[in-house]
Each structure stands twice: as structure tokens, then as C-alpha cells.
């Protein structure tokens, strides 16, 4: 198949899933056309069947904000026509599904090209923060020829918020490549993060408020004097300075390492003993899945789609949002027993590989593409007589 994929190029779950989905599809012989403002995250090289089409937005004095949605629609239509795409797959309803709809409506020779929207969660929280986005988000969902959600929780939330039927949305969970995400400690990374052989707590995110990164600092502070450990914070974003300030205020800054965005996430997961994910909400929890694949038990919030990924008491522990005392207790329990850490880590690896591997999930996308393409073709044939 000739597949167009649009996702945000930023450091976040949807960009990771969109780019890795495209790379996995390319390995299976499909030709992938990434259509975005920048090369999506984790795309390391291009080839004949992995191509990138940049959306360029011109700045005009008339516009306070450049009309990216319109520029994206034009580029989608251009690529769809020139590359003879079979399907467009966009990640996030806003603005990408609306751009895909506009692209298809721009010309009669594009009417037969379906577009699929994958919901990742911010689609819901955006509307929760500003209800004025509800009508246009619902429009994008209902105009899509196919809609997928990354968890059963997100499907249920979408149906409730946007008043759409359950049969509109297919659940296809996020995934990992077991060959990429496996525990292979590197001495150089370990030496930098734990020079005195400390236990390592790890947090990975885009440091937005919803990730509650300061809770990681509070959890870590409660472990002081109880175990020799360091907290490694991977990523960057608006809450980083607040987390750094809190680490100094609580007197733990010397053992908290902010390493910024990292291209090799498995290298950091491979040296971790516990992943902290105290988020306000998570539609799925991709970093939890990646950690599990690298044999890292997860201590996280019991919220959103996380219970679908982390089995409480088996592959990690779940606590109420904001309950840093409980999360600190669970982290200490794991860090204090190497046999427990290994047992939970092995169970986590097994669950990740059996339930969420690329071999299990990519065929679901391929089958879904084919069903949507055929259904759209039948509808188009009926429309033209």
C-alpha cells in the first residue's frame, strides 16, 4: 500500500507512534509518505519507501498566526495526487483530520482516498479545557473514514464526550518492537547516571503539567536516607524549571539528573530499576509499555488507560493521582528487593511482548487499512454510478 502519515513532529507519544508505525509498515513492504512540518521524531533515515514531505507555511502580514491547517491540507492533496496514495492516516483529530477532509474535498479525483484518524488523548483533554473545540473535533471524527483509539478507556471517553457510536471507533493499542526495546545496559550510560552504583528511578515525558513531573521529585525526596538512589529525568518541557527548583528546595538536586531529550530511550530504560509515571491522566502510557519491554517495573497513577498496560502488583504498582506517599512506598518496595525487581521486570517484559509487540499490532493496522479502503471504494463506486 501507498500510505500517507501525518503526526506531530514533537517529542510526545503520538509522534513516536506515528513515526514508528510508518517505519514498521515500511519494513513490511509498504511505501510510507510522512507529511508534516518537520521530520517526525525517531525517523533516523529516509529511503525509497520512507519519504518525507515538508509542510511549509508562509508568513504573511495579514495573519497573526500562519494558517498551518490550510497549508497541510494543500500538501496532503498534492502528495495524495502525485504519489497515488491509497490511504491517509492522521494522528490527532485536531487539526489533522480537518486538514485531511479539506484535502479530499479539494478535487474530485481525490474523493476515493479515505483518511483514518487515530485518537491519542489530547483530542479529549483539549475539548475538556476549551469546549469551543468540541464541534470541530466531532466533525473531524465523524468525517473520517476510519477512527482508531489507543485504548479502550480512550474509546469510551471519546464516545461519551463527542456523542459518537461505539461502532465508529476501533481500538488498536500502542506497540513496541521487542528487538529495539529490550534490556541491554550500556556502561557509559550507567556510569553517567549512577557513578556509585546507585539504584535508578527514571521518568520520561514532555514535561507538560499533566505529567506531574514535580511529583517525581516529591516521591524521590521521600526515599532519601532509606536507599541509595538517583532520579534520572529524560525529556524537556514547560515544567522542567519548576522540577529543578523543587529539587533544590527539597535538598535532593545533587541526586536528580536532568538529561534532556534523548534519541536512544532504550539505553536509559536498560539501566533503570523503576519507572515513575505519576500523570494526571494517560490515554495509554507509552513510556510505561517501553519500560516494561526493558524489564523495568512501573509505579504510576491508576488513571486512564494505564490499568490496561500495567498489571497492579504484577508488572508494577498503581496509586491514586497525587498520592506521592503510596508511590514512594511502592518504589522503595521494589528498590529494596532485587528478587522482586527481577520478578516484576520479567513479568513486565513478557506482558509487553505477548500483548503489545509489533508482530501483534501492525497486522491489525494493515487489516484495518484494507477494510477502510475497500469500504470507501464501494461507497465511491455507488456515488458515481
Secondary structure as UniProt FT lines:
FT   STRAND          2..6
FT   HELIX           13..27
FT   TURN            28..29
FT   STRAND          31..36
FT   TURN            41..42
FT   TURN            48..49
FT   STRAND          50..54
FT   TURN            61..62
FT   HELIX           68..82
FT   TURN            83..84
FT   STRAND          87..91
FT   HELIX           93..97
FT   HELIX           98..105
FT   HELIX           108..110
FT   TURN            111..112
FT   STRAND          114..119
FT   HELIX           122..129
FT   HELIX           131..133
FT   HELIX           134..143
FT   STRAND          146..149
FT   HELIX           152..162
FT   HELIX           166..168
FT   STRAND          169..171
FT   TURN            178..180
FT   HELIX           187..193
FT   TURN            195..196
FT   STRAND          199..205
FT   HELIX           209..211
FT   HELIX           213..221
FT   TURN            222..226
FT   STRAND          229..235
FT   TURN            238..239
FT   HELIX           240..249
FT   TURN            250..251
FT   HELIX           253..255
FT   STRAND          256..260
FT   HELIX           265..269
FT   TURN            270..271
FT   STRAND          274..277
FT   HELIX           286..293
FT   TURN            294..295
FT   STRAND          297..301
FT   TURN            304..305
FT   HELIX           306..309
FT   TURN            313..315
FT   STRAND          316..319
FT   TURN            321..322
FT   HELIX           324..335
FT   HELIX           338..356
FT   HELIX           358..384
//
